[in-house]
Amino acid sequence: MSDGKQKGGSGERDCEFRLLCVGDIHLGRRPSRIPEDIEEYGVNVADLTPVAAWKRVVAWAIDNDIDAVVLAGDVVEGLDDRFEAYGHLESGVRKLYNAGIGIVGVAGNHDVQALPRLADHIDQFKLLGRGGNWESVEIAGRSGGRMRLLGWSFPEKHVRRNPLDDPMEDFSADVSTIGILHCDVDDGYSQYAPVPRTAFEQAPGDAWLLGHIHKPDDLSARRPIGYLGSLVGLDPGEPDLHGPWLATISGSGTVEMTQLALAPLRYERVDLSIESIPDLEGDDLEDAFAAALRSALNTVHDRINTTLGDTRVVACRITLTGRSRNHERVRHILRDGTVQAQKCDYGGIVYFIEKIIDESAPDLDLAAIAKGSDPPALLARRLIHLQEGGAEAQRLVEAATKDIERTTQAVLGAFATADELASTPDVHALLLGAGFEALEDLLAQRGSGEGDEV
């Protein structure tokens, strides 16, 4: 590893350079939880994929006279996807090349085999750091400016060492340098190239732009170091703004990062208090609940309206909160499922309800119920622990998580994905929802004289 000091020249650097930086694309993967009837709203599901987002990147780069495009790994989902990805990647690279735009990339853990194979067949695409060896390339810009990209590619799927510990070439400081790396920051036990954040502070370069984690970082620092994020959100676990980043590199070496809203699909989350729903019966309550859900979608639209860019579809996860006498009736409406099939169209952008998580509660006095010794009292005490979030809540969540993961693995086996396995926040919400549902049922049995049989 270099001592972190760039060698040589002290002269002025060249003119401005504009670099379009793209995080994990995962060509070959499809976004999850898109409703089958979305096409009835004039949306083609194929227009929401990583392939569609890649095409937008290419078009934007050409339309805006970008100097070069860099890809930070996991361009392709996996080895079996390389055949589908080849045509899309080759077409985009050729269009960029014909427009005078250079394209460079590094291989990540997903495309450690696929990307080098594709690079061998696409002459205009430069794969940096093949075989896990640091490599740099200088690129000339349209305005006469020059910059250097420094990169390292995964040599195999699992790499447990810090790539920044490997030797790098010395290079002069009269050309701005940006490091590109696919890695896991601050996770020393990771098998995906673990790098402590402090190592980037000692490494050469005017910025370090990273792939692997799909949540984009704040890259507004004078010397940006962080994740670009996935090009498009691929599942509800990747909410908020996604898209490529424009790096504007000044003649003095300052790097200014701007994220571009080119992703066609966006996942968002919003809370909805059931306390705002009127105390009604039957269809009137269902209509009021449906109106509240539409209001939640409108809240999301108002919140993100100025950053929508090229977004076509917004998938919204709504979390119900609050306490209400309507809770049991709202719960029955949710079981039916039809009310959450509604969608809203705001200026050609379609909003749909991806999922409703019920963290609301009946308007019950848990403390009073918990004073007894019957099953409702025992359950009420556990719900109090879950709401307080202490050690007992952690124990309950951990036990439930293990049960869920065992069941998931038993049913799905090797086909189980991270999206299907339980996460702690989801399990906590699941326990609260199921607990209040069971408590309401137990109290109803108690009220009807069936409690002695519980």
C-alpha positions in Angstrom: 0.0 0.0 0.0 1.2 3.5 -0.8 2.0 5.9 2.0 -1.0 8.0 0.9 1.0 10.8 -0.6 0.8 11.5 -4.3 4.2 11.8 -5.9 5.5 14.5 -8.1 4.4 17.8 -9.7 3.0 20.8 -8.0 1.8 22.6 -11.2 -1.8 23.6 -11.9 -4.2 20.8 -12.7 -6.2 20.9 -16.0 -9.7 22.1 -16.7 -13.0 20.8 -15.4 -13.9 17.1 -15.9 -17.4 15.6 -15.6 -17.6 12.0 -14.5 -20.9 10.0 -14.3 -20.6 7.5 -11.4 -22.8 4.5 -11.2 -23.2 2.2 -8.3 -24.5 -1.4 -8.2 -26.7 -2.0 -11.3 -27.4 -5.8 -11.1 -28.4 -6.3 -14.7 -30.5 -9.5 -14.9 -32.4 -8.8 -11.6 -36.0 -7.7 -11.4 -37.5 -5.3 -8.8 -39.7 -7.0 -6.3 -43.3 -6.5 -5.1 -44.6 -4.8 -8.3 -48.4 -5.4 -8.7 -49.5 -7.4 -11.7 -52.0 -4.7 -12.7 -49.5 -1.9 -12.9 -49.6 -2.0 -16.7 -53.2 -0.9 -16.6 -51.8 2.5 -15.6 -49.7 2.7 -18.7 -46.5 1.4 -17.0 -44.5 -1.4 -18.7 -42.8 -3.4 -15.9 -39.7 -3.7 -18.2 -39.3 0.0 -17.9 -38.7 -0.3 -14.1 -35.8 -2.7 -14.3 -32.0 -2.1 -13.8 -31.8 -2.5 -17.6 -34.1 0.4 -18.1 -32.2 2.5 -15.6 -28.9 1.7 -17.4 -30.4 2.9 -20.7 -31.4 6.1 -19.0 -27.8 6.6 -17.7 -26.4 6.1 -21.2 -28.9 8.6 -22.7 -28.3 11.2 -20.0 -24.5 10.9 -20.3 -24.8 11.5 -24.1 -27.3 14.3 -23.8 -25.2 16.1 -21.2 -21.7 15.8 -22.8 -20.2 13.7 -20.0 -16.5 13.0 -20.3 -16.6 9.5 -18.9 -18.7 6.9 -17.1 -17.5 4.7 -14.2 -19.2 1.6 -12.8 -18.5 0.6 -9.2 -19.0 -3.2 -9.5 -22.0 -5.6 -9.4 -22.9 -4.4 -12.9 -24.3 -7.9 -13.5 -26.4 -9.9 -11.0 -24.5 -13.2 -11.5 -22.7 -15.5 -13.9 -26.0 -16.9 -15.4 -27.2 -13.4 -16.2 -24.2 -12.5 -18.4 -25.9 -13.6 -21.6 -28.9 -11.3 -21.0 -26.7 -8.5 -19.7 -24.2 -8.7 -22.6 -26.5 -7.1 -25.2 -27.6 -4.3 -22.9 -24.1 -3.5 -21.7 -22.5 -3.7 -25.1 -25.2 -1.5 -26.7 -24.7 1.1 -24.0 -20.9 1.0 -24.1 -21.0 1.4 -27.9 -23.3 4.4 -27.8 -21.1 6.0 -25.2 -18.0 5.3 -27.2 -19.5 6.7 -30.4 -20.4 9.9 -28.4 -16.7 10.2 -27.3 -17.4 9.1 -23.7 -15.0 6.7 -22.1 -16.4 3.9 -19.8 -14.5 2.2 -17.0 -15.5 -0.2 -14.3 -14.5 -2.6 -11.6 -15.8 -6.1 -10.8 -17.7 -6.7 -7.5 -18.5 -9.9 -5.7 -21.7 -10.6 -7.8 -20.0 -10.2 -11.2 -16.5 -11.4 -10.4 -16.8 -14.0 -13.2 -19.4 -12.3 -15.4 -17.9 -8.8 -15.9 -14.4 -9.9 -16.9 -15.9 -12.3 -19.4 -18.1 -9.5 -20.8 -15.2 -7.0 -20.9 -13.2 -9.5 -23.0 -15.9 -9.2 -25.7 -16.5 -5.4 -25.4 -13.4 -3.7 -26.7 -14.5 -0.2 -25.6 -15.1 -1.1 -22.0 -12.1 -0.9 -19.7 -12.1 -3.2 -16.7 -9.8 -1.8 -14.0 -7.8 -3.9 -11.5 -8.4 -7.3 -13.0 -7.4 -10.2 -10.8 -7.3 -8.1 -7.6 -4.3 -5.9 -8.7 -4.6 -2.1 -8.4 -4.6 -0.3 -11.7 -5.1 3.2 -12.9 -6.1 4.9 -16.2 -6.0 8.5 -17.3 -8.9 9.9 -19.3 -8.9 13.1 -21.3 -12.0 15.3 -21.2 -13.8 17.4 -23.8 -12.6 20.7 -22.4 -8.9 19.6 -22.3 -9.1 18.4 -18.7 -7.7 15.1 -17.5 -8.4 12.8 -14.6 -7.2 9.5 -13.3 -9.3 6.5 -12.1 -7.7 4.1 -9.7 -9.5 0.8 -9.3 -9.4 -2.8 -8.0 -11.6 -5.7 -9.0 -12.6 -8.8 -7.0 -10.4 -11.7 -8.0 -12.8 -14.2 -6.5 -16.3 -14.1 -4.9 -15.0 -13.9 -1.3 -12.1 -11.6 -0.3 -11.4 -11.4 3.4 -8.4 -9.0 3.1 -8.4 -5.2 2.9 -7.6 -4.3 -0.8 -6.0 -1.0 0.4 -3.2 -3.1 2.0 -2.1 -4.2 -1.5 0.6 -2.3 -3.3 -0.3 0.6 -5.6 1.7 2.4 -8.2 3.0 5.9 -7.6 1.5 8.6 -9.6 1.8 12.4 -10.0 -0.4 14.8 -8.2 -0.9 17.1 -11.2 -3.9 15.0 -12.4 -7.0 14.6 -10.2 -7.4 11.0 -9.0 -10.6 9.2 -7.9 -10.5 5.7 -6.4 -13.2 3.2 -7.3 -13.7 0.2 -5.1 -16.3 -2.5 -4.3 -16.0 -3.3 -0.6 -17.5 -3.5 2.8 -16.7 -0.5 5.0 -16.1 -0.9 8.7 -17.0 -4.6 8.9 -13.8 -6.4 9.8 -15.4 -9.8 9.6 -16.9 -9.4 6.1 -15.9 -11.7 3.3 -16.5 -8.9 0.8 -13.2 -6.9 0.9 -13.4 -5.3 4.4 -11.9 -1.8 4.6 -11.9 0.4 7.7 -13.0 3.9 6.9 -9.8 5.3 8.4 -7.9 3.5 5.6 -9.5 5.8 3.0 -8.4 8.8 4.9 -4.8 7.7 4.4 -5.2 6.5 0.8 -4.3 8.6 -2.2 -6.9 10.3 -4.3 -9.3 13.3 -4.3 -12.3 11.0 -3.6 -13.2 7.3 -3.0 -16.5 6.2 -4.6 -17.7 2.8 -3.5 -20.0 -0.1 -4.5 -21.5 -3.0 -2.6 -23.9 -1.3 -0.1 -27.1 -0.3 -1.9 -28.0 2.7 0.4 -26.2 5.8 -0.9 -24.1 7.9 1.4 -23.9 11.6 1.9 -21.1 12.5 -0.6 -21.1 16.3 0.1 -17.7 16.4 1.8 -14.8 18.3 0.2 -13.1 14.9 -0.2 -16.1 12.5 -0.8 -15.7 9.0 0.6 -18.7 6.7 0.5 -21.2 4.5 -1.3 -22.9 5.5 -4.5 -25.8 3.1 -3.7 -27.7 1.0 -6.2 -28.7 2.5 -9.5 -32.4 1.7 -8.8 -34.0 0.4 -5.7 -34.5 -3.3 -6.1 -36.8 -4.1 -3.2 -38.5 -2.3 -0.2 -35.3 -2.5 1.8 -33.8 0.1 -0.6 -36.0 3.1 0.0 -35.6 6.8 -1.0 -33.7 8.4 -3.8 -31.5 6.3 -6.0 -29.6 7.1 -9.2 -26.1 7.8 -10.6 -23.9 10.6 -9.3 -22.4 13.4 -11.3 -18.8 14.1 -10.2 -17.7 17.6 -11.3 -13.9 17.8 -10.8 -12.5 21.3 -10.9 -9.1 22.2 -12.3 -7.8 22.5 -8.7 -8.9 19.0 -7.9 -12.1 19.7 -5.9 -14.7 17.0 -6.4 -18.4 18.0 -6.2 -21.0 15.2 -6.1 -24.6 15.6 -7.3 -27.1 12.7 -7.3 -29.3 12.4 -10.3 -32.9 11.1 -10.0 -32.8 8.8 -13.0 -34.2 5.6 -11.4 -37.6 4.7 -12.8 -38.8 3.0 -9.6 -38.7 4.3 -6.1 -39.6 2.7 -2.7 -40.9 5.0 0.1 -42.2 4.6 3.6 -44.8 6.6 5.5 -46.7 6.4 8.8 -50.5 6.7 9.1 -52.2 7.1 12.5 -55.5 5.3 12.7 -56.6 7.9 15.2 -57.4 10.1 12.3 -60.0 7.6 10.9 -63.6 8.5 12.0 -65.5 6.0 14.3 -67.8 4.5 11.6 -69.3 1.1 10.8 -69.2 -1.3 7.8 -68.6 0.1 4.4 -68.4 3.7 5.7 -65.4 2.8 7.8 -63.8 0.9 4.8 -64.3 4.0 2.7 -62.8 6.3 5.4 -59.8 3.9 5.7 -59.3 3.9 2.0 -59.4 7.7 1.9 -56.8 7.7 4.7 -54.5 5.4 2.7 -54.8 7.7 -0.3 -54.0 10.6 1.9 -50.8 8.8 3.0 -49.9 8.3 -0.7 -50.4 12.0 -1.2 -48.2 12.8 1.7 -45.4 10.8 0.1 -45.9 12.6 -3.2 -45.7 16.0 -1.5 -42.6 14.9 0.4 -40.6 13.7 -2.7 -42.1 15.8 -5.5 -39.1 18.0 -6.0 -36.7 15.0 -6.3 -38.8 12.7 -8.5 -36.8 13.3 -11.7 -37.5 10.3 -14.1 -39.5 8.3 -11.6 -42.4 6.5 -13.1 -43.6 4.4 -10.1 -43.4 4.8 -6.3 -44.0 1.8 -4.1 -45.2 2.9 -0.7 -44.9 0.9 2.6 -47.5 2.3 5.0 -47.1 1.7 8.8 -50.3 2.1 10.8 -49.7 3.7 14.2 -51.8 5.1 17.1 -54.6 3.7 19.2 -58.2 3.5 18.3 -61.6 1.9 19.2 -61.7 1.1 15.5 -58.6 -1.1 15.7 -60.3 -4.5 15.4 -62.6 -3.4 12.6 -59.6 -1.9 10.7 -57.8 -5.2 11.2 -60.6 -7.0 9.5 -60.5 -4.6 6.6 -56.8 -5.4 6.2 -57.5 -9.1 6.2 -59.7 -8.6 3.2 -56.9 -7.0 1.4 -58.9 -5.2 -1.3 -58.6 -1.7 0.1 -54.8 -1.7 -0.3 -55.0 -2.5 -4.0 -55.9 1.1 -4.8 -53.4 3.3 -6.6 -53.0 7.0 -7.3 -51.7 8.8 -10.4 -50.0 12.2 -9.8 -49.0 13.7 -13.1 -48.2 10.4 -14.7 -46.4 9.0 -11.7 -48.1 5.9 -10.3 -48.2 5.4 -6.5 -49.2 2.1 -5.1 -49.3 0.4 -1.6 -46.5 -2.1 -1.5 -47.4 -3.3 2.0 -49.3 -2.2 5.1 -47.6 -2.9 8.4 -50.0 -2.7 11.4 -48.2 -1.2 14.4 -51.4 0.4 15.7 -53.1 -0.8 18.8 -56.6 -1.0 20.3 -57.5 1.7 22.8 -56.8 -0.6 25.7 -55.4 -0.1 29.2 -52.6 -2.6 29.1 -51.4 -1.8 32.6 -54.9 -2.6 34.0 -55.2 -5.8 32.0 -51.7 -6.9 33.0 -52.6 -6.9 36.7 -54.4 -10.2 36.4 -53.1 -13.8 36.2 -55.1 -15.1 33.2 -53.9 -15.4 29.6 -54.9 -11.8 28.7 -52.8 -10.5 31.6 -49.8 -12.5 30.6 -50.1 -11.3 27.0 -50.6 -7.7 28.1 -47.4 -7.9 30.1 -45.5 -9.1 27.0 -46.9 -6.3 24.9 -45.8 -3.8 27.5 -42.3 -5.2 27.3 -42.4 -5.0 23.5 -43.5 -1.4 23.6 -40.9 -0.4 26.1 -38.1 -2.0 24.0 -35.9 -3.2 26.8 -34.0 -6.4 27.4 -37.2 -8.6 27.6 -38.4 -7.1 24.3 -35.0 -8.0 22.7 -35.3 -11.6 24.1 -38.8 -12.0 22.6 -37.8 -10.6 19.2 -34.7 -12.8 19.1 -36.7 -16.0 19.9 -39.3 -15.2 17.3 -36.6 -14.3 14.7 -35.0 -17.7 15.1 -38.3 -19.5 14.8 -39.2 -17.6 11.6 -35.8 -18.2 10.1 -35.9 -21.9 10.9 -39.4 -22.1 9.3 -38.3 -20.1 6.2 -35.2 -22.2 5.7 -37.2 -25.4 6.2 -39.8 -24.4 3.5 -37.5 -22.6 1.0 -34.1 -24.1 1.7 -31.4 -22.8 -0.7 -34.0 -20.7 -2.4 -34.4 -18.4 0.6 -33.2 -14.9 0.0 -32.3 -12.1 2.3 -35.6 -10.4 1.5 -37.5 -13.4 2.7 -35.6 -13.9 5.9 -36.7 -11.9 9.0 -35.3 -8.6 9.9 -35.5 -7.3 13.5 -37.8 -4.3 12.9 -40.2 -6.5 10.9 -40.3 -9.2 13.6 -40.9 -6.5 16.3 -43.8 -5.1 14.3 -45.1 -8.7 13.7 -45.1 -9.5 17.4 -46.9 -6.3 18.3 -49.5 -6.8 15.6 -50.1 -10.5 16.4 -50.0 -9.8 20.1 -52.7 -7.1 20.0 -54.8 -9.2 17.7 -54.6 -12.2 20.0 -55.4 -9.9 23.0 -58.5 -8.5 21.4 -59.7 -12.0 20.7 -59.0 -13.2 24.2 -60.8 -10.2 25.7 -63.7 -10.9 23.4 -63.8 -14.5 24.6 -63.7 -13.2 28.2 -66.6 -10.8 27.5 -68.7 -13.6 26.0 -68.0 -16.0 28.9 -65.6 -18.2 27.0 -62.5 -17.2 28.9 -62.5 -20.2 31.2 -61.9 -22.4 28.2 -58.8 -20.6 27.0 
